[in-house]
Amino acid sequence: MNPYILTFLFFGLVLGTTITMSSSHWLLAWMGLEISTLAIIPLMTHQNHPRAIEATTKYFLTQATAAATLLFASVTNAWLTGQWEIQNMTHPIPTTMMILALSLKIGIAPLHTWLPEVLQGLDLTTGLILSTWQKLAPFALLLQIPAANQELLALLGLTSTLVGGWGGLNQTQLRKILAYSSIAHLGWMIIIIQFAPSLTFVALVTYIVMTSSAFLTLNFNSATNVNALATAWAKAPLLTAMTPLLLLSLGGLPPMSGFMPKWLILQELTKQHLPMIATFAALTALLSLYFYLRLSYAMTLTMAPNNLAGLTPWRLPHFHLSFPLSLTTLAALLFLPLTPAVSALLSL
């Protein structure tokens, strides 16, 4: 793609997200979401492959439906209350419609069915943008909406953690596995958003760091299915040794960084006298942990069925930008000791 066009599209992504995150009026927020959606569509189709075109069409139709529902909910709220401000969503009907529209936009279960199919048709770089940056603007709106419908948010969150763990069990395509991983992590954020919005922000930042590291690792190894992981050891031995730790961090095991948001969320749910929700969420995390362990096994404990053309490709020069990969991988593994500092900041 032409670098000038690429720069313009990335500028559109940043502009749309910034407009949504900085606006307090529903029409401005809707406009920012639309700018961000229109900016990523050419990035999704730059492969010029039928599968990419199909994924882009599904994404466009889904986002158009969510945007229309969001606009209708904001107009309904203005009609019922006379307010266009995001913080003044007081009527339960437009508030519920708005939560469902934003849930469809980011792929929260049971409105998630588009996300694995769309992600499967994209390359890993565009999939990284879709899984991380495109979540920021809708979550900025979800954090500002008054939490009037707690039962709906808890139901969406628990459904997402269950579907995200259950759906990834029998997958062999890595992009679909990461899509179901995204759904599970979004469920944890939605569960706690009504009680501690700052914890949702911490979980979102941690998820973005870990998911970025996972996508960059797969992109470095040019791996799109589970079988391709068996040849990763010959391409980057050190990275192959660290990837299982990254996957366990995604699963939320200590002492990796992914344990921190789950730990704080379960602690907050216990403080809110919701032990059943906390127990169910913790049990569904075991489902996600299973397919992370399966990926770790395929990457480090299995050998490729055929002889590699060159057993030392790591000696050859490569053209991957390794600094973002190394930075996000270290952050995904070593942030857990900062938990007391994060807790102190949340209590301010």
C-alpha positions in Angstrom: 0.0 0.0 0.0 1.1 3.5 -0.7 2.8 5.0 2.4 0.9 8.3 2.1 -2.4 6.4 2.0 -1.3 4.2 4.9 -0.4 7.3 6.9 -3.7 8.9 6.1 -5.6 5.8 7.2 -3.7 5.6 10.5 -4.4 9.3 11.0 -8.1 8.5 10.5 -7.9 5.7 13.1 -6.3 8.0 15.7 -8.6 10.9 14.9 -11.8 8.9 15.2 -10.8 7.3 18.5 -9.6 10.7 19.9 -12.9 12.4 18.9 -14.9 9.7 20.6 -12.8 9.6 23.8 -12.8 13.4 24.2 -16.5 14.0 23.4 -19.4 14.4 25.8 -22.1 14.7 23.1 -23.5 11.5 21.6 -23.5 12.8 18.0 -19.7 13.6 18.2 -19.0 10.2 19.8 -21.0 8.5 17.0 -19.1 10.5 14.4 -15.7 9.5 15.9 -16.8 5.8 15.8 -17.7 6.1 12.2 -14.4 7.8 11.2 -12.5 5.0 13.0 -14.6 2.3 11.2 -14.2 3.8 7.8 -10.4 4.2 8.3 -9.8 0.5 9.1 -11.8 -0.9 6.2 -9.2 -0.2 3.5 -6.6 -1.7 5.8 -8.7 -4.9 6.0 -9.0 -5.2 2.2 -5.4 -4.4 1.2 -4.7 -8.2 0.8 -7.1 -8.3 -2.2 -8.1 -11.8 -1.3 -11.7 -13.1 -1.4 -11.5 -14.1 2.3 -10.4 -10.6 3.2 -13.2 -9.1 1.2 -15.7 -11.4 2.9 -14.3 -10.5 6.4 -14.5 -6.8 5.6 -18.1 -7.0 4.4 -19.1 -8.8 7.6 -17.3 -6.2 9.7 -18.9 -3.3 7.8 -22.4 -4.7 8.1 -21.9 -5.5 11.8 -20.5 -2.0 12.6 -23.2 -0.3 10.5 -25.8 -2.2 12.6 -24.2 -1.2 15.8 -23.8 2.4 14.7 -27.4 2.7 13.6 -28.6 1.2 17.0 -26.3 3.6 18.9 -27.6 6.6 16.9 -31.2 5.5 17.4 -30.6 5.0 21.2 -29.1 8.5 21.5 -32.0 10.1 19.6 -34.4 8.2 21.8 -32.7 9.4 24.9 -32.8 13.0 23.7 -36.5 12.6 22.9 -37.3 11.2 26.3 -35.0 13.3 28.5 -34.0 16.3 26.4 -30.3 15.5 26.9 -27.5 14.7 24.5 -24.8 14.4 27.1 -23.2 10.9 27.5 -23.2 11.1 31.3 -27.0 12.0 31.4 -28.3 8.6 30.2 -31.0 8.3 32.8 -33.8 6.4 31.0 -33.4 2.6 31.1 -34.6 1.9 27.5 -32.0 3.9 25.6 -29.3 3.0 28.1 -30.0 -0.7 27.5 -30.0 -0.2 23.7 -26.7 1.8 24.0 -25.0 -1.0 26.0 -26.1 -3.6 23.5 -24.9 -1.5 20.5 -21.5 -1.0 22.1 -21.4 -4.7 23.0 -22.0 -5.6 19.3 -19.3 -3.1 18.2 -16.6 -4.7 20.3 -17.8 -8.3 20.1 -19.1 -9.2 23.6 -21.1 -12.4 23.8 -23.8 -13.3 22.7 -23.2 -10.5 20.1 -19.8 -12.0 19.3 -20.3 -14.2 16.3 -18.8 -11.8 13.8 -15.4 -11.4 15.6 -13.8 -14.9 15.0 -14.9 -14.9 11.4 -13.7 -11.4 10.6 -10.4 -11.9 12.4 -9.8 -15.2 10.5 -9.9 -13.4 7.2 -7.4 -10.7 8.1 -3.6 -10.6 8.2 -2.0 -10.6 11.7 -1.1 -6.8 11.6 -4.7 -5.7 10.8 -6.0 -8.3 13.3 -3.8 -6.7 15.9 -5.3 -3.2 15.2 -8.9 -4.7 15.3 -8.2 -6.5 18.6 -6.6 -3.6 20.4 -7.0 -0.1 19.1 -10.6 -0.5 17.9 -11.6 -1.4 21.5 -10.6 1.9 23.0 -13.4 4.2 21.7 -16.4 1.9 22.6 -14.9 1.2 26.0 -14.5 5.0 26.6 -18.3 5.3 26.0 -19.1 2.3 28.2 -17.1 3.8 31.0 -19.1 7.0 30.8 -22.6 5.5 30.7 -24.2 5.4 34.2 -24.4 1.8 35.3 -28.1 1.6 35.7 -28.6 -1.9 34.4 -26.3 -4.0 36.5 -28.0 -7.4 35.7 -27.5 -6.9 32.0 -23.8 -6.1 32.4 -23.2 -9.0 34.7 -25.0 -11.4 32.3 -23.0 -10.1 29.2 -19.7 -10.4 31.1 -20.4 -14.0 32.4 -21.6 -15.1 29.0 -18.5 -13.6 27.3 -16.1 -15.4 29.8 -17.9 -18.7 29.2 -18.2 -18.4 25.4 -14.6 -17.1 25.1 -13.3 -20.2 26.9 -15.6 -22.7 25.4 -15.3 -21.5 21.8 -11.5 -21.7 21.7 -11.2 -25.3 22.8 -11.6 -27.0 19.5 -9.9 -24.4 17.2 -6.8 -25.0 15.1 -6.6 -21.5 13.6 -4.6 -19.1 15.8 -6.5 -16.0 14.7 -9.8 -17.6 15.8 -8.2 -18.7 19.1 -7.1 -15.1 19.7 -10.6 -13.9 18.9 -12.1 -16.1 21.5 -9.4 -15.0 23.9 -10.4 -11.4 23.2 -14.1 -12.3 24.0 -13.1 -13.9 27.3 -11.0 -10.9 28.4 -13.7 -8.5 27.4 -16.1 -10.4 29.6 -13.9 -9.8 32.7 -13.8 -6.1 31.9 -17.6 -5.9 31.5 -18.3 -7.8 34.8 -16.4 -5.2 36.8 -17.2 -2.0 34.9 -20.2 -1.2 37.0 -18.4 -1.5 40.3 -14.9 -0.3 39.6 -14.4 1.4 36.2 -10.7 2.0 37.0 -10.2 -1.7 37.2 -11.7 -2.1 33.8 -9.2 0.4 32.5 -6.3 -1.6 34.1 -7.6 -4.8 32.6 -8.0 -3.2 29.2 -4.4 -1.9 29.2 -3.1 -5.3 30.4 -5.1 -7.1 27.7 -3.8 -4.7 25.0 -0.2 -5.3 26.0 -0.5 -9.1 26.1 -2.5 -9.4 22.9 -0.1 -7.1 21.1 2.8 -9.4 22.2 0.9 -12.5 21.0 0.0 -11.1 17.6 3.6 -9.8 17.1 5.0 -13.2 18.1 2.8 -15.0 15.6 3.6 -12.4 12.9 7.3 -12.9 13.6 7.0 -16.7 13.1 4.5 -16.3 10.2 2.2 -18.8 12.0 -1.6 -18.9 11.3 -2.5 -22.4 12.6 -1.4 -24.6 15.5 0.7 -26.9 13.4 2.9 -24.0 12.2 4.0 -23.4 15.8 6.1 -26.6 15.8 8.7 -24.9 13.5 9.0 -21.8 15.5 12.0 -23.0 17.5 14.3 -22.9 14.5 13.3 -19.3 13.7 13.7 -17.7 17.1 14.8 -20.0 19.9 14.6 -17.4 22.7 11.2 -16.1 21.6 10.0 -19.7 21.4 11.1 -20.2 25.0 9.3 -17.1 26.2 6.1 -17.6 24.3 4.6 -20.2 26.7 5.1 -17.8 29.5 3.2 -15.2 27.4 0.4 -17.6 26.8 0.1 -18.4 30.5 0.0 -14.7 31.2 -3.0 -14.5 28.8 -4.5 -17.3 30.8 -4.0 -15.3 34.1 -1.5 -17.5 35.9 0.9 -16.0 38.5 3.6 -14.8 38.5 2.9 -13.2 35.0 1.3 -9.9 34.4 -2.0 -11.4 33.3 -2.8 -12.5 36.8 -3.0 -8.9 38.1 -6.3 -7.8 36.6 -8.0 -11.1 37.3 -6.8 -11.0 40.9 -8.0 -7.4 41.5 -11.3 -8.1 39.7 -12.0 -11.2 41.9 -11.1 -9.2 45.0 -13.5 -6.4 44.0 -16.3 -8.8 43.3 -15.8 -10.4 46.7 -16.0 -6.9 48.3 -19.3 -6.3 46.5 -20.7 -9.5 48.1 -20.9 -11.4 44.7 -19.1 -14.7 45.4 -21.1 -16.7 42.9 -20.2 -14.3 40.0 -16.5 -14.4 41.1 -16.5 -18.2 41.3 -18.2 -18.6 37.9 -15.7 -16.2 36.3 -12.7 -18.0 37.8 -14.0 -21.4 36.6 -14.5 -20.1 33.1 -10.9 -18.9 33.1 -9.9 -22.5 33.3 -11.4 -23.1 29.9 -9.3 -20.4 28.4 -6.2 -21.7 30.2 -6.7 -25.1 28.5 -6.3 -23.9 25.0 -3.4 -21.6 26.0 -1.7 -24.7 27.4 -2.4 -26.5 24.1 -0.7 -23.8 22.2 2.3 -23.9 24.6 2.5 -27.7 24.1 2.4 -27.3 20.3 5.1 -24.7 20.3 7.7 -26.1 22.7 7.1 -29.8 23.2 6.4 -31.0 19.6 8.6 -31.4 16.6 7.7 -30.6 13.0 6.7 -33.8 11.1 9.1 -32.8 8.2 12.7 -31.8 8.1 13.2 -28.1 8.0 14.9 -26.6 5.0 17.4 -24.9 7.2 17.8 -25.6 10.9 19.3 -22.3 11.7 17.2 -19.6 10.0 17.7 -17.5 13.2 21.2 -16.8 11.9 19.9 -15.2 8.8 19.0 -11.5 8.7 15.3 -10.7 9.1 13.3 -7.6 8.5 10.8 -7.7 11.4 10.7 -4.7 13.7 11.6 -6.4 17.0 11.5 -3.5 19.5 7.6 -3.5 19.9 7.7 -7.3 20.2 10.4 -7.2 22.9 8.8 -4.3 24.8 5.3 -5.9 24.9 6.6 -9.3 25.8 8.6 -8.1 28.7 5.6 -6.0 29.9 3.3 -9.0 29.6 5.6 -11.1 31.8 7.0 -8.7 34.4 4.3 -6.2 35.5 2.9 -8.3 38.4 5.3 -6.8 41.0 3.6 -3.4 40.2 0.3 -4.6 41.6 0.6 -2.8 44.9 1.4 0.5 43.1 -1.6 -0.1 40.8 -3.9 -0.8 43.8 -2.6 2.4 45.5 -3.4 4.4 42.4 -6.9 2.9 42.2 -7.6 3.8 45.8 -6.8 7.5 45.3 
